[in-house]
Amino acid sequence: MFTISPKEPIKGPLTVEGESVVHAEVQGDVTVPRGACLKLQSRVTGDITVKRGGRAVIHDLCAGGILFESTGPRKHRVGAKRLRK
């Protein structure tokens, strides 16, 4: 397991490898490729892209969208409220 926990924010884009735990804010996009596992403990100012075969556990905010390529090219806004008509 690889742990990233610097005191300063990480300037993105960031691509994780293997099993990674991120404890620092990422200023930019994050990509989780096939075979990688991300455990995110801090916020991301960009998008999070999880490629087919990748896994992500997100415990904080994502200012952009979360794209799961295994389910198709759709952006998922976690925590967004739907407006009822």
Backbone as XML, in Angstrom:
<?xml version="1.0"?>
<chain id="A" units="angstrom">
  <residue number="1" name="MET">
    <atom name="N" x="0.841" y="-1.173" z="0.000"/>
    <atom name="CA" x="0.000" y="0.000" z="0.000"/>
    <atom name="C" x="0.889" y="1.240" z="0.000"/>
  </residue>
  <residue number="2" name="PHE">
    <atom name="N" x="0.520" y="2.218" z="-0.792"/>
    <atom name="CA" x="1.266" y="3.457" z="-0.933"/>
    <atom name="C" x="0.437" y="4.583" z="-0.330"/>
  </residue>
  <residue number="3" name="THR">
    <atom name="N" x="1.009" y="5.340" z="0.587"/>
    <atom name="CA" x="0.289" y="6.422" z="1.252"/>
    <atom name="C" x="0.894" y="7.762" z="0.873"/>
  </residue>
  <residue number="4" name="ILE">
    <atom name="N" x="0.029" y="8.703" z="0.459"/>
    <atom name="CA" x="0.463" y="10.047" z="0.114"/>
    <atom name="C" x="-0.139" y="10.992" z="1.140"/>
  </residue>
  <residue number="5" name="SER">
    <atom name="N" x="0.724" y="11.672" z="1.919"/>
    <atom name="CA" x="0.202" y="12.597" z="2.929"/>
    <atom name="C" x="1.139" y="13.784" z="3.140"/>
  </residue>
  <residue number="6" name="PRO">
    <atom name="N" x="1.423" y="14.568" z="2.081"/>
    <atom name="CA" x="2.243" y="15.767" z="2.289"/>
    <atom name="C" x="1.431" y="16.867" z="2.971"/>
  </residue>
  <residue number="7" name="LYS">
    <atom name="N" x="2.137" y="17.860" z="3.502"/>
    <atom name="CA" x="1.451" y="18.959" z="4.182"/>
    <atom name="C" x="0.874" y="19.960" z="3.185"/>
  </residue>
  <residue number="8" name="GLU">
    <atom name="N" x="1.470" y="20.058" z="2.005"/>
    <atom name="CA" x="0.997" y="20.960" z="0.961"/>
    <atom name="C" x="0.064" y="20.208" z="0.017"/>
  </residue>
  <residue number="9" name="PRO">
    <atom name="N" x="-0.871" y="20.912" z="-0.631"/>
    <atom name="CA" x="-1.746" y="20.257" z="-1.607"/>
    <atom name="C" x="-0.939" y="19.691" z="-2.784"/>
  </residue>
  <residue number="10" name="ILE">
    <atom name="N" x="-1.448" y="18.645" z="-3.391"/>
    <atom name="CA" x="-0.812" y="18.021" z="-4.553"/>
    <atom name="C" x="-1.334" y="18.714" z="-5.800"/>
  </residue>
  <residue number="11" name="LYS">
    <atom name="N" x="-0.437" y="19.141" z="-6.672"/>
    <atom name="CA" x="-0.828" y="19.751" z="-7.942"/>
    <atom name="C" x="-1.096" y="18.627" z="-8.930"/>
  </residue>
  <residue number="12" name="GLY">
    <atom name="N" x="-2.335" y="18.568" z="-9.449"/>
    <atom name="CA" x="-2.718" y="17.503" z="-10.374"/>
    <atom name="C" x="-2.321" y="17.818" z="-11.791"/>
  </residue>
  <residue number="13" name="PRO">
    <atom name="N" x="-2.550" y="16.926" z="-12.710"/>
    <atom name="CA" x="-3.305" y="15.682" z="-12.564"/>
    <atom name="C" x="-2.499" y="14.603" z="-11.842"/>
  </residue>
  <residue number="14" name="LEU">
    <atom name="N" x="-3.215" y="13.692" z="-11.182"/>
    <atom name="CA" x="-2.601" y="12.604" z="-10.419"/>
    <atom name="C" x="-3.157" y="11.275" z="-10.916"/>
  </residue>
  <residue number="15" name="THR">
    <atom name="N" x="-2.265" y="10.337" z="-11.225"/>
    <atom name="CA" x="-2.662" y="8.975" z="-11.583"/>
    <atom name="C" x="-2.126" y="8.049" z="-10.504"/>
  </residue>
  <residue number="16" name="VAL">
    <atom name="N" x="-3.015" y="7.298" z="-9.859"/>
    <atom name="CA" x="-2.591" y="6.419" z="-8.773"/>
    <atom name="C" x="-2.151" y="5.069" z="-9.328"/>
  </residue>
  <residue number="17" name="GLU">
    <atom name="N" x="-1.310" y="4.373" z="-8.574"/>
    <atom name="CA" x="-0.838" y="3.047" z="-8.956"/>
    <atom name="C" x="-1.031" y="2.106" z="-7.784"/>
  </residue>
  <residue number="18" name="GLY">
    <atom name="N" x="-1.359" y="0.855" z="-8.087"/>
    <atom name="CA" x="-1.527" y="-0.145" z="-7.039"/>
    <atom name="C" x="-2.612" y="0.259" z="-6.062"/>
  </residue>
  <residue number="19" name="GLU">
    <atom name="N" x="-2.388" y="0.001" z="-4.794"/>
    <atom name="CA" x="-3.322" y="0.390" z="-3.746"/>
    <atom name="C" x="-2.774" y="1.642" z="-3.079"/>
  </residue>
  <residue number="20" name="SER">
    <atom name="N" x="-3.486" y="2.757" z="-3.214"/>
    <atom name="CA" x="-2.988" y="4.047" z="-2.730"/>
    <atom name="C" x="-3.990" y="4.719" z="-1.806"/>
  </residue>
  <residue number="21" name="VAL">
    <atom name="N" x="-3.453" y="5.341" z="-0.753"/>
    <atom name="CA" x="-4.265" y="6.131" z="0.174"/>
    <atom name="C" x="-3.766" y="7.564" z="0.068"/>
  </residue>
  <residue number="22" name="VAL">
    <atom name="N" x="-4.671" y="8.506" z="-0.203"/>
    <atom name="CA" x="-4.292" y="9.914" z="-0.355"/>
    <atom name="C" x="-4.912" y="10.713" z="0.782"/>
  </residue>
  <residue number="23" name="HIS">
    <atom name="N" x="-4.051" y="11.371" z="1.578"/>
    <atom name="CA" x="-4.489" y="12.175" z="2.720"/>
    <atom name="C" x="-4.329" y="13.666" z="2.453"/>
  </residue>
  <residue number="24" name="ALA">
    <atom name="N" x="-3.906" y="14.065" z="1.258"/>
    <atom name="CA" x="-3.686" y="15.474" z="0.944"/>
    <atom name="C" x="-4.672" y="15.937" z="-0.124"/>
  </residue>
  <residue number="25" name="GLU">
    <atom name="N" x="-5.009" y="17.225" z="-0.096"/>
    <atom name="CA" x="-5.889" y="17.789" z="-1.117"/>
    <atom name="C" x="-5.209" y="17.702" z="-2.478"/>
  </residue>
  <residue number="26" name="VAL">
    <atom name="N" x="-5.972" y="17.322" z="-3.501"/>
    <atom name="CA" x="-5.452" y="17.252" z="-4.865"/>
    <atom name="C" x="-6.066" y="18.399" z="-5.650"/>
  </residue>
  <residue number="27" name="GLN">
    <atom name="N" x="-5.213" y="19.271" z="-6.183"/>
    <atom name="CA" x="-5.673" y="20.399" z="-6.973"/>
    <atom name="C" x="-5.565" y="20.025" z="-8.446"/>
  </residue>
  <residue number="28" name="GLY">
    <atom name="N" x="-6.588" y="19.385" z="-8.951"/>
    <atom name="CA" x="-6.597" y="18.919" z="-10.335"/>
    <atom name="C" x="-7.362" y="17.612" z="-10.421"/>
  </residue>
  <residue number="29" name="ASP">
    <atom name="N" x="-7.164" y="16.905" z="-11.528"/>
    <atom name="CA" x="-7.883" y="15.656" z="-11.782"/>
    <atom name="C" x="-7.136" y="14.455" z="-11.206"/>
  </residue>
  <residue number="30" name="VAL">
    <atom name="N" x="-7.895" y="13.405" z="-10.890"/>
    <atom name="CA" x="-7.334" y="12.150" z="-10.396"/>
    <atom name="C" x="-7.827" y="11.026" z="-11.297"/>
  </residue>
  <residue number="31" name="THR">
    <atom name="N" x="-6.903" y="10.135" z="-11.712"/>
    <atom name="CA" x="-7.251" y="8.986" z="-12.541"/>
    <atom name="C" x="-6.877" y="7.707" z="-11.804"/>
  </residue>
  <residue number="32" name="VAL">
    <atom name="N" x="-7.812" y="6.746" z="-11.804"/>
    <atom name="CA" x="-7.587" y="5.440" z="-11.193"/>
    <atom name="C" x="-7.612" y="4.409" z="-12.324"/>
  </residue>
  <residue number="33" name="PRO">
    <atom name="N" x="-6.436" y="3.909" z="-12.769"/>
    <atom name="CA" x="-6.408" y="2.972" z="-13.887"/>
    <atom name="C" x="-6.797" y="1.553" z="-13.488"/>
  </residue>
  <residue number="34" name="ARG">
    <atom name="N" x="-6.873" y="0.666" z="-14.480"/>
    <atom name="CA" x="-7.189" y="-0.750" z="-14.263"/>
    <atom name="C" x="-6.206" y="-1.358" z="-13.264"/>
  </residue>
  <residue number="35" name="GLY">
    <atom name="N" x="-6.745" y="-2.072" z="-12.288"/>
    <atom name="CA" x="-5.914" y="-2.756" z="-11.301"/>
    <atom name="C" x="-5.518" y="-1.899" z="-10.111"/>
  </residue>
  <residue number="36" name="ALA">
    <atom name="N" x="-5.810" y="-0.610" z="-10.143"/>
    <atom name="CA" x="-5.454" y="0.280" z="-9.036"/>
    <atom name="C" x="-6.647" y="0.457" z="-8.102"/>
  </residue>
  <residue number="37" name="CYS">
    <atom name="N" x="-6.344" y="0.797" z="-6.841"/>
    <atom name="CA" x="-7.381" y="1.051" z="-5.840"/>
    <atom name="C" x="-7.019" y="2.339" z="-5.104"/>
  </residue>
  <residue number="38" name="LEU">
    <atom name="N" x="-7.915" y="3.304" z="-5.116"/>
    <atom name="CA" x="-7.695" y="4.583" z="-4.456"/>
    <atom name="C" x="-8.591" y="4.691" z="-3.242"/>
  </residue>
  <residue number="39" name="LYS">
    <atom name="N" x="-7.999" y="5.072" z="-2.103"/>
    <atom name="CA" x="-8.773" y="5.420" z="-0.915"/>
    <atom name="C" x="-8.472" y="6.885" z="-0.663"/>
  </residue>
  <residue number="40" name="LEU">
    <atom name="N" x="-9.462" y="7.729" z="-0.934"/>
    <atom name="CA" x="-9.278" y="9.171" z="-0.877"/>
    <atom name="C" x="-9.814" y="9.718" z="0.435"/>
  </residue>
  <residue number="41" name="GLN">
    <atom name="N" x="-8.945" y="10.340" z="1.226"/>
    <atom name="CA" x="-9.298" y="10.883" z="2.528"/>
    <atom name="C" x="-9.363" y="12.402" z="2.533"/>
  </residue>
  <residue number="42" name="SER">
    <atom name="N" x="-9.237" y="13.042" z="1.373"/>
    <atom name="CA" x="-9.264" y="14.501" z="1.301"/>
    <atom name="C" x="-9.950" y="14.936" z="0.017"/>
  </residue>
  <residue number="43" name="ARG">
    <atom name="N" x="-10.099" y="16.243" z="-0.168"/>
    <atom name="CA" x="-10.882" y="16.729" z="-1.299"/>
    <atom name="C" x="-10.078" y="16.818" z="-2.588"/>
  </residue>
  <residue number="44" name="VAL">
    <atom name="N" x="-10.818" y="16.804" z="-3.705"/>
    <atom name="CA" x="-10.247" y="16.926" z="-5.041"/>
    <atom name="C" x="-10.937" y="18.106" z="-5.711"/>
  </residue>
  <residue number="45" name="THR">
    <atom name="N" x="-10.152" y="19.017" z="-6.313"/>
    <atom name="CA" x="-10.748" y="20.184" z="-6.951"/>
    <atom name="C" x="-11.148" y="19.916" z="-8.399"/>
  </residue>
  <residue number="46" name="GLY">
    <atom name="N" x="-10.698" y="18.814" z="-8.975"/>
    <atom name="CA" x="-11.039" y="18.467" z="-10.354"/>
    <atom name="C" x="-11.957" y="17.266" z="-10.413"/>
  </residue>
  <residue number="47" name="ASP">
    <atom name="N" x="-11.846" y="16.505" z="-11.513"/>
    <atom name="CA" x="-12.650" y="15.304" z="-11.721"/>
    <atom name="C" x="-11.902" y="14.067" z="-11.237"/>
  </residue>
  <residue number="48" name="ILE">
    <atom name="N" x="-12.649" y="13.035" z="-10.875"/>
    <atom name="CA" x="-12.079" y="11.723" z="-10.564"/>
    <atom name="C" x="-12.563" y="10.768" z="-11.641"/>
  </residue>
  <residue number="49" name="THR">
    <atom name="N" x="-11.618" y="10.127" z="-12.352"/>
    <atom name="CA" x="-11.948" y="9.161" z="-13.404"/>
    <atom name="C" x="-11.505" y="7.781" z="-12.950"/>
  </residue>
  <residue number="50" name="VAL">
    <atom name="N" x="-12.449" y="6.856" z="-12.862"/>
    <atom name="CA" x="-12.149" y="5.480" z="-12.476"/>
    <atom name="C" x="-12.277" y="4.636" z="-13.738"/>
  </residue>
  <residue number="51" name="LYS">
    <atom name="N" x="-11.137" y="4.132" z="-14.231"/>
    <atom name="CA" x="-11.120" y="3.323" z="-15.444"/>
    <atom name="C" x="-11.703" y="1.944" z="-15.166"/>
  </residue>
  <residue number="52" name="ARG">
    <atom name="N" x="-12.087" y="1.255" z="-16.219"/>
    <atom name="CA" x="-12.625" y="-0.111" z="-16.100"/>
    <atom name="C" x="-11.597" y="-0.989" z="-15.390"/>
  </residue>
  <residue number="53" name="GLY">
    <atom name="N" x="-11.993" y="-1.642" z="-14.309"/>
    <atom name="CA" x="-11.084" y="-2.487" z="-13.538"/>
    <atom name="C" x="-10.416" y="-1.766" z="-12.374"/>
  </residue>
  <residue number="54" name="GLY">
    <atom name="N" x="-10.638" y="-0.463" z="-12.241"/>
    <atom name="CA" x="-10.104" y="0.307" z="-11.122"/>
    <atom name="C" x="-11.156" y="0.425" z="-10.029"/>
  </residue>
  <residue number="55" name="ARG">
    <atom name="N" x="-10.716" y="0.755" z="-8.808"/>
    <atom name="CA" x="-11.648" y="0.913" z="-7.686"/>
    <atom name="C" x="-11.313" y="2.197" z="-6.936"/>
  </residue>
  <residue number="56" name="ALA">
    <atom name="N" x="-12.347" y="2.831" z="-6.373"/>
    <atom name="CA" x="-12.130" y="4.056" z="-5.598"/>
    <atom name="C" x="-13.099" y="4.102" z="-4.424"/>
  </residue>
  <residue number="57" name="VAL">
    <atom name="N" x="-12.562" y="4.473" z="-3.259"/>
    <atom name="CA" x="-13.362" y="4.713" z="-2.064"/>
    <atom name="C" x="-13.121" y="6.173" z="-1.716"/>
  </residue>
  <residue number="58" name="ILE">
    <atom name="N" x="-14.179" y="6.983" z="-1.786"/>
    <atom name="CA" x="-14.034" y="8.429" z="-1.635"/>
    <atom name="C" x="-14.706" y="8.857" z="-0.341"/>
  </residue>
  <residue number="59" name="HIS">
    <atom name="N" x="-13.913" y="9.435" z="0.565"/>
    <atom name="CA" x="-14.412" y="9.841" z="1.883"/>
    <atom name="C" x="-14.554" y="11.350" z="2.037"/>
  </residue>
  <residue number="60" name="ASP">
    <atom name="N" x="-14.322" y="12.101" z="0.977"/>
    <atom name="CA" x="-14.403" y="13.554" z="1.077"/>
    <atom name="C" x="-15.024" y="14.121" z="-0.191"/>
  </residue>
  <residue number="61" name="LEU">
    <atom name="N" x="-14.952" y="15.429" z="-0.364"/>
    <atom name="CA" x="-15.621" y="16.115" z="-1.465"/>
    <atom name="C" x="-14.837" y="16.049" z="-2.769"/>
  </residue>
  <residue number="62" name="CYS">
    <atom name="N" x="-15.578" y="16.050" z="-3.871"/>
    <atom name="CA" x="-15.005" y="16.161" z="-5.206"/>
    <atom name="C" x="-15.697" y="17.347" z="-5.865"/>
  </residue>
  <residue number="63" name="ALA">
    <atom name="N" x="-14.942" y="18.410" z="-6.150"/>
    <atom name="CA" x="-15.532" y="19.621" z="-6.724"/>
    <atom name="C" x="-15.978" y="19.400" z="-8.162"/>
  </residue>
  <residue number="64" name="GLY">
    <atom name="N" x="-15.338" y="18.474" z="-8.862"/>
    <atom name="CA" x="-15.719" y="18.168" z="-10.235"/>
    <atom name="C" x="-16.683" y="16.999" z="-10.271"/>
  </residue>
  <residue number="65" name="GLY">
    <atom name="N" x="-16.609" y="16.225" z="-11.328"/>
    <atom name="CA" x="-17.474" y="15.062" z="-11.457"/>
    <atom name="C" x="-16.712" y="13.784" z="-11.178"/>
  </residue>
  <residue number="66" name="ILE">
    <atom name="N" x="-17.447" y="12.707" z="-11.005"/>
    <atom name="CA" x="-16.854" y="11.384" z="-10.838"/>
    <atom name="C" x="-17.294" y="10.556" z="-12.028"/>
  </residue>
  <residue number="67" name="LEU">
    <atom name="N" x="-16.336" y="10.123" z="-12.839"/>
    <atom name="CA" x="-16.617" y="9.401" z="-14.074"/>
    <atom name="C" x="-16.206" y="7.944" z="-13.913"/>
  </residue>
  <residue number="68" name="PHE">
    <atom name="N" x="-17.159" y="7.037" z="-14.014"/>
    <atom name="CA" x="-16.880" y="5.599" z="-13.961"/>
    <atom name="C" x="-16.928" y="5.091" z="-15.397"/>
  </residue>
  <residue number="69" name="GLU">
    <atom name="N" x="-15.776" y="4.784" z="-15.990"/>
    <atom name="CA" x="-15.750" y="4.362" z="-17.382"/>
    <atom name="C" x="-16.393" y="3.002" z="-17.602"/>
  </residue>
  <residue number="70" name="SER">
    <atom name="N" x="-16.498" y="2.184" z="-16.547"/>
    <atom name="CA" x="-17.104" y="0.865" z="-16.712"/>
    <atom name="C" x="-18.613" y="0.960" z="-16.899"/>
  </residue>
  <residue number="71" name="THR">
    <atom name="N" x="-19.216" y="2.074" z="-16.507"/>
    <atom name="CA" x="-20.663" y="2.236" z="-16.670"/>
    <atom name="C" x="-20.997" y="3.147" z="-17.838"/>
  </residue>
  <residue number="72" name="GLY">
    <atom name="N" x="-20.008" y="3.542" z="-18.584"/>
    <atom name="CA" x="-20.247" y="4.406" z="-19.732"/>
    <atom name="C" x="-19.832" y="5.832" z="-19.440"/>
  </residue>
  <residue number="73" name="PRO">
    <atom name="N" x="-19.859" y="6.654" z="-20.456"/>
    <atom name="CA" x="-19.397" y="8.037" z="-20.317"/>
    <atom name="C" x="-20.423" y="8.932" z="-19.654"/>
  </residue>
  <residue number="74" name="ARG">
    <atom name="N" x="-20.683" y="8.689" z="-18.366"/>
    <atom name="CA" x="-21.621" y="9.515" z="-17.612"/>
    <atom name="C" x="-20.906" y="10.096" z="-16.417"/>
  </residue>
  <residue number="75" name="LYS">
    <atom name="N" x="-21.214" y="11.312" z="-16.111"/>
    <atom name="CA" x="-20.642" y="11.926" z="-14.914"/>
    <atom name="C" x="-21.628" y="11.786" z="-13.778"/>
  </residue>
  <residue number="76" name="HIS">
    <atom name="N" x="-21.142" y="11.370" z="-12.628"/>
    <atom name="CA" x="-21.974" y="11.196" z="-11.435"/>
    <atom name="C" x="-21.634" y="12.318" z="-10.469"/>
  </residue>
  <residue number="77" name="ARG">
    <atom name="N" x="-22.595" y="13.079" z="-10.093"/>
    <atom name="CA" x="-22.395" y="14.130" z="-9.104"/>
    <atom name="C" x="-22.829" y="13.577" z="-7.758"/>
  </residue>
  <residue number="78" name="VAL">
    <atom name="N" x="-21.878" y="13.242" z="-6.931"/>
    <atom name="CA" x="-22.185" y="12.666" z="-5.625"/>
    <atom name="C" x="-22.634" y="13.771" z="-4.689"/>
  </residue>
  <residue number="79" name="GLY">
    <atom name="N" x="-23.737" y="13.563" z="-4.020"/>
    <atom name="CA" x="-24.219" y="14.546" z="-3.068"/>
    <atom name="C" x="-25.067" y="15.653" z="-3.677"/>
  </residue>
  <residue number="80" name="ALA">
    <atom name="N" x="-25.210" y="15.645" z="-5.002"/>
    <atom name="CA" x="-26.026" y="16.675" z="-5.660"/>
    <atom name="C" x="-27.501" y="16.377" z="-5.450"/>
  </residue>
  <residue number="81" name="LYS">
    <atom name="N" x="-28.277" y="17.399" z="-5.218"/>
    <atom name="CA" x="-29.709" y="17.217" z="-5.012"/>
    <atom name="C" x="-30.435" y="17.373" z="-6.351"/>
  </residue>
  <residue number="82" name="ARG">
    <atom name="N" x="-31.426" y="16.549" z="-6.563"/>
    <atom name="CA" x="-32.234" y="16.651" z="-7.760"/>
    <atom name="C" x="-33.391" y="17.603" z="-7.491"/>
  </residue>
  <residue number="83" name="LEU">
    <atom name="N" x="-33.674" y="18.428" z="-8.471"/>
    <atom name="CA" x="-34.806" y="19.338" z="-8.364"/>
    <atom name="C" x="-36.065" y="18.625" z="-8.832"/>
  </residue>
  <residue number="84" name="ARG">
    <atom name="N" x="-37.095" y="18.663" z="-8.033"/>
    <atom name="CA" x="-38.352" y="18.033" z="-8.404"/>
    <atom name="C" x="-39.224" y="19.044" z="-9.130"/>
  </residue>
  <residue number="85" name="LYS">
    <atom name="N" x="-39.903" y="18.569" z="-10.159"/>
    <atom name="CA" x="-40.776" y="19.450" z="-10.934"/>
    <atom name="C" x="-42.166" y="19.438" z="-10.386"/>
  </residue>
</chain>
